[in-house]
Amino acid sequence: MIQIGQKDIFWNYAATFLKIASSVLLFPFILRMLPTETVGIWSIFMTITAFASLLDFGFSSSFTRNVTYIFSGVRTLKPKGFESVTHTNQTVNYGLLKGVISVMRWFYLRIAIILFLFLATLGTYYIYSLLQNYNGDHKEVYIAWTLLCVINSYNLFTLYYDSLLLGKGLVKRSKQIIIIGQTVYLIIAAFMILSGYGLVAIVSAQASSVIIIRWLSYRSFFTREIKLKLHSANAHPQKEVLKAIYPNSLKIGLTSLGGFLVQRSAIIIGSLFLSLKEIASYGISMQLIAVIAGLAGIYTATYQPKIAQLRVENNNITIKELYLKGQIVLILTYIAGAVVLLFLGAYALDLIGSQTKLIPFIVLLIAIVISFLENNHAIAGGILLTNNEVPFFKASLVAGATTIILLIAMFYFSDMRLWAMILAPGIAQLYNNWKWPHEVFIQLNISKKDIKNALIGVTKFHLNDR
C-alpha cells in the first residue's frame, strides 16, 4: 500500500526548489564572475542537458507507473488499461518486478550509448560552430563539454533508479536524496567558480551531484530484503514486459519530443539568429520562470504514484480531490512567483552586480502566462496517463512541429527576435492548453461544487489518504 502525505509534499517542495533553483542560487556567483557570452554558452549547455533526458523517450514515466502497479498488487502488465486490484490482494509479484528491472537496465544501457555517440559527434560540431563567434576561452568550453557528455550519459543509464523509488512510493526518500545531491552541487560549484574554473566548475559539480544521487538511490531501493526476494524470484520474460510497456512508452516519447520542441527549440534555433548576449538574457529569464513552474506543480507531482494506485482501485473521488487541490496550489504559486519575478527580479540582478539582464518586463509577463498554460495542461496530461493511455501524443507532435515552423518564419520574415522565442511556443500550444484540462474535467466529472469544496479544503492543507 503506497502511503503519501504532507511530509512527502514538504520534502518534494524542498527538493524541487533545490533541483530547479540550484542554477538560480548560483546566480550571484555565475552572473558576477562569468562574462555574458559564457552565460549564453551555459544556457545552451542546460538545453542540451534537457535534450539528453528526452532520449528516455517516455519509458521513465511508463516504468514508474508500472512499478507502482506491481507494488499495488497487479499480477500482469497490460499495453492498455490495467488490472484492477483490491485491498485484499495487494501482494508484490517479485518475478514481474525482476523482469521490469531487467528490461530497464537493458533499455537504458543502449540509450546511454546512443546519447554519448550523438553528443560526441554532432553535439561537438554544434559547439564548434557556436565558438566561431565566441571571445572567451575555447579550451575551457571543450573541457566542460567533454565532462557534460560523460555525466549526461551516465545519468541516463541509471535513470531507472528514479522509477524504482517513485514507483514504490518512496517519494520522501527520493526527495531527500535529491536535496543531498543538490547541496553538494551548490557547494562545489560555488567554490570552484570563485576559484576561477568557470564552466568547468559547473559541470564538475553536476557530475559530483549525479554520482552521489545515484549511489544513495541504489542503496535506498535495493535493500537486503528486496535483494533476497528478487534473487529467489523467477524473472518475467523481457519480451512480455516490453510488449506491455512499449506502446504507451512510444507515445509518451513522441509527446516528450513535441514538448521538447515547444519548450527548447527556441534557444537552439534562436542561437543561430541572435547574439549570445540575447540568448543569455532569455536563458536566465526562462530558468527563473522554470523555478515558478516547478514549485507550482509539486502538489500534484508528489501524489502521482498515489493517483496511479487509486486508478487500479477505481477511486476517482480521491483523484478528483487531489487534482483540484493541485490546481489551486498551481494558480496561487504562479501568482506569487510572477509578482516577485516581475517586480523584484531585475532589482535582484542589479544588486548582485549581474552582467546579464532579464528580458523586458512585458515580454517576461507574457512568458509567465504561457508557462502557466503549459504547466496546467501538462498536469492534466499526467492525470490522463494514469489510465495507462496516451491520448495527446499526436497533438504534442503537431505543437512541436508548429513551434519550429513559427520560429523560422518569425526569424526570417520579421524582426521579432525575443518576441519570436516567446510567442512561437505559446501559439503552437493553444489547442493543448484547453483540450486536456477539459478532458480531465469530463473524465472526473468535476462540478462547481467540487471546485468550491477544494477551495475550502486547500486552506486546511490536509488530505485524508484513502
C-alpha positions in Angstrom: 0.0 0.0 0.0 1.5 3.3 -1.1 1.3 6.0 1.5 1.9 9.6 0.6 1.1 12.6 2.8 2.1 16.1 3.7 5.6 15.2 4.7 6.2 13.9 1.1 4.8 17.2 -0.2 7.2 19.2 2.1 10.3 17.2 1.0 9.2 17.5 -2.6 9.0 21.2 -2.3 12.4 21.4 -0.8 14.0 19.0 -3.3 12.3 20.6 -6.3 13.3 24.1 -5.2 16.9 23.0 -4.9 16.9 21.0 -8.2 15.2 23.7 -10.3 16.6 26.7 -8.4 20.1 25.4 -8.0 21.2 27.4 -11.0 19.3 30.4 -9.7 21.0 30.1 -6.3 24.3 30.1 -8.2 23.4 33.3 -10.0 25.3 35.6 -7.6 28.4 33.6 -8.5 27.8 32.9 -12.1 26.4 36.3 -13.2 29.1 38.2 -11.3 32.1 36.0 -12.3 31.3 34.9 -15.8 31.0 37.1 -18.9 27.6 37.4 -20.6 28.9 35.3 -23.6 29.9 32.5 -21.2 26.4 32.6 -19.6 25.0 32.2 -23.0 27.1 29.0 -23.6 25.9 27.8 -20.2 22.3 28.3 -21.1 22.9 26.2 -24.3 24.5 23.5 -22.1 21.4 23.5 -20.0 19.2 23.0 -23.1 21.4 20.1 -24.3 21.1 18.5 -20.8 17.3 18.7 -21.2 17.7 17.1 -24.6 19.6 14.2 -23.0 16.6 13.4 -20.8 14.4 13.4 -23.9 16.1 10.2 -25.1 14.4 8.4 -22.3 11.6 8.6 -24.8 8.8 8.3 -22.3 9.9 5.0 -20.8 10.7 6.6 -17.4 7.1 7.6 -16.6 5.9 4.2 -18.0 8.3 2.3 -15.9 7.4 4.3 -12.8 3.7 3.8 -13.4 4.1 0.0 -13.9 6.4 -0.3 -10.9 3.5 1.3 -8.9 1.1 -1.1 -10.4 3.3 -4.0 -9.3 3.6 -2.7 -5.7 -0.1 -2.2 -5.7 -0.6 -5.9 -6.3 -1.2 -6.4 -10.1 -0.1 -9.8 -11.4 0.2 -8.9 -15.1 1.1 -5.7 -17.1 -1.1 -4.6 -20.0 -0.3 -2.4 -23.0 -3.6 -0.5 -22.4 -5.5 -0.1 -19.2 -4.7 -2.1 -16.1 -5.6 -5.0 -13.9 -7.9 -3.9 -11.1 -7.0 -4.9 -7.5 -8.5 -4.7 -4.1 -7.0 -4.1 -0.7 -7.0 -7.9 0.0 -4.8 -8.9 -2.9 -2.0 -6.3 -2.8 0.9 -8.8 -2.7 4.0 -7.9 -4.8 4.9 -10.1 -7.7 8.7 -10.1 -7.4 9.1 -12.1 -10.6 7.3 -9.4 -12.5 9.3 -6.7 -10.7 12.6 -8.5 -11.6 11.6 -8.7 -15.2 10.8 -4.9 -15.3 14.2 -4.1 -13.7 16.0 -6.3 -16.3 14.2 -4.5 -19.1 15.1 -1.1 -17.6 18.8 -2.0 -17.4 18.8 -3.4 -21.0 17.0 -0.3 -22.4 18.9 2.5 -20.6 22.3 1.0 -21.4 21.6 1.2 -25.1 20.1 4.6 -24.9 23.1 5.9 -22.9 25.5 4.7 -25.6 23.4 6.3 -28.3 23.4 9.6 -26.4 27.2 9.6 -25.9 27.9 8.9 -29.5 25.4 11.7 -30.6 26.9 14.3 -28.2 30.5 13.3 -29.1 29.9 13.8 -32.8 27.0 16.1 -33.8 27.0 17.8 -30.4 30.7 18.6 -30.6 30.2 20.0 -34.1 27.4 22.2 -32.9 29.6 23.6 -30.0 32.4 24.1 -32.5 30.1 26.2 -34.7 29.0 28.4 -31.7 32.6 29.0 -30.7 33.4 30.7 -34.0 32.0 33.9 -32.6 32.9 33.3 -29.0 35.6 35.6 -27.5 36.2 33.5 -24.3 38.5 30.6 -23.6 37.7 27.8 -26.2 39.7 25.2 -24.3 37.6 25.7 -21.1 34.4 25.2 -23.1 35.7 22.0 -24.7 36.8 20.5 -21.3 33.4 21.4 -19.8 31.6 19.9 -22.9 33.6 16.6 -22.6 32.6 16.3 -18.9 29.0 17.1 -19.8 28.9 14.3 -22.5 30.1 11.7 -20.0 28.0 12.7 -17.0 24.8 13.0 -19.0 25.3 9.6 -20.5 25.9 8.0 -17.0 22.8 9.9 -15.7 20.6 8.5 -18.4 22.0 4.9 -17.9 21.0 5.0 -14.2 17.7 6.9 -14.7 15.7 3.8 -13.8 16.7 4.2 -10.1 14.2 7.1 -10.1 11.4 4.9 -11.5 12.0 2.3 -8.8 12.0 4.8 -5.9 9.0 6.7 -7.1 7.1 3.7 -8.3 7.4 2.1 -4.8 6.1 5.3 -3.3 9.4 6.3 -1.7 8.8 10.0 -2.6 10.2 11.4 0.6 13.3 9.3 0.4 13.8 10.2 -3.2 13.5 13.9 -2.5 15.8 13.7 0.5 18.5 12.2 -1.8 18.0 15.0 -4.3 18.4 17.6 -1.6 21.7 16.0 -0.6 22.9 15.8 -4.2 21.9 19.4 -5.0 23.5 20.7 -1.8 26.8 19.1 -2.9 26.3 20.6 -6.3 25.9 24.1 -4.9 28.8 23.9 -2.6 31.3 22.5 -5.1 30.1 24.8 -7.9 30.3 28.0 -5.8 33.7 27.1 -4.5 35.1 26.3 -8.0 33.5 29.3 -9.7 35.1 31.6 -7.1 38.4 29.7 -7.8 38.1 30.8 -11.4 37.2 27.5 -13.1 34.1 28.9 -14.9 32.1 26.4 -17.0 34.3 23.5 -15.8 33.2 24.3 -12.2 29.5 24.0 -13.0 29.8 20.7 -15.0 32.2 19.2 -12.4 29.8 20.0 -9.6 26.9 18.5 -11.7 29.0 15.3 -12.1 29.6 15.0 -8.3 25.9 15.5 -7.6 24.7 12.9 -10.1 27.2 10.2 -8.7 26.1 10.8 -5.1 22.4 10.8 -6.0 22.6 7.5 -7.9 24.6 5.8 -5.2 22.2 6.8 -2.5 19.2 5.9 -4.7 20.6 2.4 -5.3 21.1 1.8 -1.6 17.6 3.1 -0.8 15.7 0.8 -3.1 17.9 -2.3 -3.2 17.7 -3.1 0.5 18.7 -6.5 1.8 15.1 -7.7 1.8 14.4 -6.6 -1.7 17.7 -8.2 -3.0 16.8 -11.5 -1.3 13.3 -11.6 -2.8 14.5 -10.6 -6.3 17.2 -13.2 -6.1 14.8 -16.0 -5.3 12.2 -14.9 -7.9 12.0 -16.1 -11.5 12.2 -13.1 -13.7 9.2 -12.4 -16.0 10.4 -12.7 -19.7 11.8 -9.4 -21.0 9.8 -9.8 -24.3 6.5 -9.8 -22.5 7.4 -6.8 -20.3 8.5 -4.8 -23.3 5.3 -5.8 -25.2 3.2 -4.4 -22.3 5.2 -1.2 -21.8 6.4 -0.3 -25.3 3.2 1.0 -26.9 2.5 3.7 -24.4 6.2 4.5 -23.9 6.5 5.2 -27.6 3.5 7.6 -27.4 4.9 9.3 -24.3 8.2 9.6 -26.1 6.6 11.3 -29.1 4.8 13.5 -26.6 8.1 14.3 -24.9 9.7 15.1 -28.3 6.9 17.5 -29.1 7.2 19.1 -25.6 11.0 19.5 -26.1 10.5 21.1 -29.5 8.0 23.5 -27.9 10.0 24.4 -24.9 13.6 24.1 -26.0 13.8 24.6 -29.8 13.6 28.4 -29.3 17.0 28.6 -27.7 18.6 26.2 -30.2 17.2 27.9 -33.2 17.4 31.3 -31.6 21.2 30.9 -31.0 21.6 30.8 -34.8 19.9 34.2 -35.2 20.5 36.2 -32.0 23.6 37.2 -30.1 24.9 35.2 -27.2 24.1 38.2 -25.0 20.4 38.0 -26.0 20.4 34.2 -25.6 21.9 34.7 -22.1 19.1 37.1 -21.1 16.4 34.7 -22.5 18.0 31.7 -20.8 18.3 33.4 -17.4 14.7 34.6 -17.6 13.3 31.2 -18.6 15.3 29.5 -15.8 13.6 31.8 -13.3 10.2 31.0 -14.7 11.1 27.3 -14.6 11.5 27.7 -10.8 8.0 29.0 -10.5 6.7 26.2 -12.8 8.5 23.5 -10.8 7.2 24.7 -7.5 3.7 25.2 -8.8 3.3 21.6 -10.0 4.8 19.9 -6.9 1.5 19.1 -5.1 0.1 17.0 -8.0 3.5 15.5 -8.9 4.0 14.3 -5.3 0.8 12.4 -5.4 1.3 10.9 -8.9 2.2 7.4 -7.6 -0.8 7.5 -5.3 -3.1 8.6 -8.2 -1.8 5.6 -10.2 -2.7 3.3 -7.3 -6.1 5.0 -6.9 -6.8 4.2 -10.6 -6.3 0.5 -10.2 -8.7 0.7 -7.2 -11.2 2.7 -9.2 -11.2 5.5 -6.6 -12.0 8.5 -8.8 -13.4 10.6 -6.0 -10.0 10.9 -4.3 -8.3 11.5 -7.6 -10.7 14.4 -8.2 -9.8 15.9 -4.7 -6.1 15.6 -5.4 -6.3 17.2 -8.8 -8.4 20.2 -7.7 -6.2 20.9 -4.7 -3.2 20.7 -7.0 -4.8 23.2 -9.4 -5.4 25.7 -6.6 -1.8 25.4 -5.5 -0.7 25.8 -9.1 -2.6 29.1 -9.5 -1.5 30.6 -6.2 2.1 29.7 -6.7 2.2 31.3 -10.2 0.5 34.5 -8.9 3.0 34.8 -6.1 6.0 33.9 -8.3 5.0 36.2 -11.1 4.7 39.2 -8.7 8.2 38.5 -7.2 9.9 38.0 -10.6 8.3 40.9 -12.4 8.8 43.5 -9.7 11.9 42.3 -7.9 13.8 40.2 -10.4 15.7 43.0 -12.2 16.5 44.7 -8.9 17.9 41.5 -7.5 20.2 41.0 -10.6 21.4 44.6 -10.2 22.0 44.0 -6.5 24.4 41.1 -7.2 26.2 43.1 -10.0 25.0 40.7 -12.8 26.4 41.3 -16.2 23.3 39.6 -17.7 19.8 41.2 -17.6 16.3 39.9 -17.7 14.2 40.1 -20.9 11.9 43.2 -21.0 9.0 43.4 -18.5 6.1 42.9 -20.9 7.9 40.0 -22.7 8.6 38.4 -19.3 4.9 38.8 -18.3 3.7 37.0 -21.5 6.3 34.3 -21.0 5.0 33.6 -17.4 1.4 33.4 -18.7 2.4 30.9 -21.4 4.4 28.9 -18.9 1.3 28.7 -16.7 -0.9 27.4 -19.5 1.7 24.8 -20.5 2.1 23.6 -16.9 -1.7 23.4 -16.4 -2.2 21.2 -19.4 0.9 19.1 -18.5 -0.6 18.3 -15.1 -3.9 17.3 -16.8 -1.9 15.1 -19.1 -0.3 13.4 -16.1 -3.7 12.6 -14.7 -4.9 11.1 -18.0 -1.7 9.0 -18.2 -2.7 7.1 -15.0 -5.3 5.4 -17.2 -2.3 3.8 -19.0 -3.4 5.6 -22.2 -1.8 8.5 -24.1 -4.4 10.4 -25.9 -2.3 13.6 -26.5 0.8 12.4 -28.3 -0.3 13.4 -31.8 -1.3 16.9 -30.6 2.1 17.3 -28.9 4.0 16.4 -32.0 1.9 18.9 -34.0 2.6 21.6 -31.5 6.4 20.8 -31.7 6.4 21.0 -35.5 4.3 24.2 -35.4 6.8 25.8 -33.0 9.7 25.2 -35.3 7.8 26.5 -38.3 6.7 29.6 -36.5 10.2 30.2 -35.1 11.9 30.0 -38.5 9.1 32.1 -40.2 9.4 34.8 -37.5 13.1 35.0 -37.6 13.3 35.1 -41.4 10.4 37.3 -42.2 10.2 39.6 -39.2 12.4 41.4 -36.7 10.6 40.0 -33.6 13.8 38.5 -32.1 13.0 37.8 -28.4 9.2 38.0 -29.1 9.6 35.2 -31.6 11.1 32.9 -28.9 8.2 33.6 -26.5 5.2 33.7 -28.9 6.0 30.8 -31.2 5.7 28.1 -28.5 2.7 29.9 -26.9 0.7 30.0 -30.2 1.6 26.4 -31.0 0.2 25.2 -27.7 -3.2 26.9 -27.8 -5.1 23.7 -28.6 -3.3 21.6 -25.9 -3.9 24.4 -23.3 -7.7 23.9 -23.2 -8.1 20.4 -24.6 -6.5 18.2 -21.9 -7.7 20.1 -18.8 -11.2 19.9 -20.3 -10.8 16.1 -20.8 -9.8 15.7 -17.1 -12.9 17.7 -16.0 -15.1 15.5 -18.1 -13.4 12.2 -17.0 -13.5 13.1 -13.3 -17.0 14.6 -13.6 -15.8 17.8 -11.8 -18.6 20.2 -10.9 -18.8 23.7 -9.4 -19.5 22.2 -6.1 -16.3 20.1 -6.3 -14.3 23.3 -7.0 -15.9 25.1 -4.0 -15.1 22.2 -1.7 -11.5 22.1 -3.0 -11.1 25.8 -2.2 -12.3 25.2 1.3 -10.2 22.1 1.8 -6.9 23.5 0.5 -6.9 26.2 3.2 -6.6 23.4 5.7 -3.9 21.7 3.6 -5.0 18.4 4.8 -5.9 15.3 2.8 -7.3 12.1 4.2 -5.4 9.5 2.2 -7.9 6.7 1.4 
